[in-house]
Amino acid sequence: MSKKIILLVGSPRRQGNTMTVSQWVAEGATAAGADVRLVDVTKLNGIGHGCLSCYRCQKSTEYRCSQKDEVTELLLSLSGYDTICFATPVYFFSFSSQLRSVIDRMLSLIKYNGAGEMQTPLRCSQLALVATAGDTEEQSGVDSMRLSLSHFVDYFHLPAVESLFFGSCDKPADMRANVEARGQSIAFGKKLAMD
Ligand SMILES: Cc1cc2nc3c(=O)[nH]c(=O)nc-3n(C[C@H](O)[C@H](O)[C@H](O)COP(=O)(O)O)c2cc1C
């Protein structure tokens, strides 16, 4: 059975650097036989709300966010994927607010049992990060996202994060014409499909 990969793209620029790279990653993964879904999370109804800290998800027996919107539907689907790939521009040394909103609402995908053990319906065996930034790797702040995701995978008992990063990004048209970046992104997608 082919590997199921979901890319959650959190750039509000429809044809920006992050979407271009994400589409190449999806192209590579698809070519390697994976079943790929790319979601532009910035267009989902409800994305602006973030987690409301209502804790209703923790009082319910379901792994369901209490907000009735497209983000909840997306979260419910995540347990069907082998790989979850977060794709984001670096905004002030971190994730875009839209992607952050999805990540925070993943609280609805955990519960603790009577023995204090964390339970989750997620069955993914791989978590990946795709990021683009205006500054260099050292200056951009991508390291803070990698650190954040390393805590995230520890928490969810997942393997280490795979990441693809492009720094010093400028005009989206330049990225679209960047043959080397395209090759690296397609190779990354293939790796995600085959690992
Ligand atoms: C609000 C905002 C904050 C940003 N913060 C950073 C930053 O902290 N570090 C960095 O290297 N680039 C930063 N950038 C630049 C973007 O990360 C970069 O242009 C990225 O490639 C944009 O991706 P996109 O084309 O998908 O929108 C910022 C851009 C915006 C709009």
The ligand as a Tripos MOL2 file, in Angstrom:
@<TRIPOS>MOLECULE
LIG
   31    33     1     0     0
SMALL
NO_CHARGES

@<TRIPOS>ATOM
      1 C1          5.5050   38.9150    8.9150 C.3       1 LIG1
      2 C2          6.7970   38.3860    8.3430 C.ar      1 LIG1
      3 C3          7.7950   37.9960    9.2030 C.ar      1 LIG1
      4 C4          8.9710   37.4740    8.6970 C.ar      1 LIG1
      5 N1          9.9310   37.0560    9.5830 N.ar      1 LIG1
      6 C5         11.0670   36.4930    9.1150 C.ar      1 LIG1
      7 C6         12.0470   35.9810   10.0240 C.ar      1 LIG1
      8 O1         11.9040   36.0090   11.2430 O.2       1 LIG1
      9 N2         13.1670   35.4080    9.5010 N.ar      1 LIG1
     10 C7         13.3920   35.3540    8.1310 C.ar      1 LIG1
     11 O2         14.4460   34.8590    7.7190 O.2       1 LIG1
     12 N3         12.4530   35.8010    7.2580 N.ar      1 LIG1
     13 C8         11.2990   36.3620    7.7130 C.ar      1 LIG1
     14 N4         10.3380   36.7900    6.8250 N.ar      1 LIG1
     15 C9         10.5320   36.5440    5.3660 C.3       1 LIG1
     16 C10         9.7950   35.2800    4.8860 C.3       1 LIG1
     17 O3         10.0520   34.1740    5.7270 O.3       1 LIG1
     18 C11        10.2280   34.8870    3.4710 C.3       1 LIG1
     19 O4         10.0400   35.9550    2.5910 O.3       1 LIG1
     20 C12         9.4580   33.6580    2.9860 C.3       1 LIG1
     21 O5         10.1160   33.0310    1.9140 O.3       1 LIG1
     22 C13         8.0500   34.0320    2.5580 C.3       1 LIG1
     23 O6          7.3850   32.8740    2.1470 O.3       1 LIG1
     24 P1          6.1220   32.9490    1.1570 P.3       1 LIG1
     25 O7          6.6350   33.4080   -0.1690 O.co2     1 LIG1
     26 O8          5.5670   31.5900    1.1560 O.co2     1 LIG1
     27 O9          5.1880   33.9710    1.7430 O.co2     1 LIG1
     28 C14         9.1670   37.3460    7.2990 C.ar      1 LIG1
     29 C15         8.1490   37.7620    6.4250 C.ar      1 LIG1
     30 C16         6.9610   38.2860    6.9380 C.ar      1 LIG1
     31 C17         5.8700   38.6910    5.9950 C.3       1 LIG1
@<TRIPOS>BOND
     1     1     2 1
     2     2     3 ar
     3     2    30 ar
     4     3     4 ar
     5     4     5 ar
     6     4    28 ar
     7     5     6 ar
     8     6     7 ar
     9     6    13 1
    10     7     8 2
    11     7     9 ar
    12     9    10 ar
    13    10    11 2
    14    10    12 ar
    15    12    13 ar
    16    13    14 ar
    17    14    15 1
    18    14    28 ar
    19    15    16 1
    20    16    17 1
    21    16    18 1
    22    18    19 1
    23    18    20 1
    24    20    21 1
    25    20    22 1
    26    22    23 1
    27    23    24 1
    28    24    25 2
    29    24    26 1
    30    24    27 1
    31    28    29 ar
    32    29    30 ar
    33    30    31 1
@<TRIPOS>SUBSTRUCTURE
     1 LIG1         1 GROUP 0 **** ****
